[in-house]
Amino acid sequence: MTVHNRHRIPCPHCGENLRVRKSQGLTPLYREAIFECRNEDCGWRGKASIEITHTIAPSDIPNPTVALPFVPRLRELITKRAHAAN
């Protein structure tokens, strides 16, 4: 089965989709990537930083070395459930 990634990042100059040329994970939450424009007439290349910042849904197999804050909505829900249980 082929899975097609529908998430695209446009070139900041010509708008064509970018492709990842190289990606390096520096920590479990931070990665740097080199992007290049797919438009050969444009030729732009650039570096991007990708950081995971919040938990939207908790993991069922959490990594004990990773501490991510919950998004405010999830934090409120957890707080309300804890107060209701008391």
Protein Blocks (a to p, Z undefined) as FASTA:
>chain_A
ZZddfbdcddfklopacddfbdcdfbfkbccdddddfblknopacddddddfbdfbdcfb
dcfkbccdddfklmmmmmmmmmmmZZ
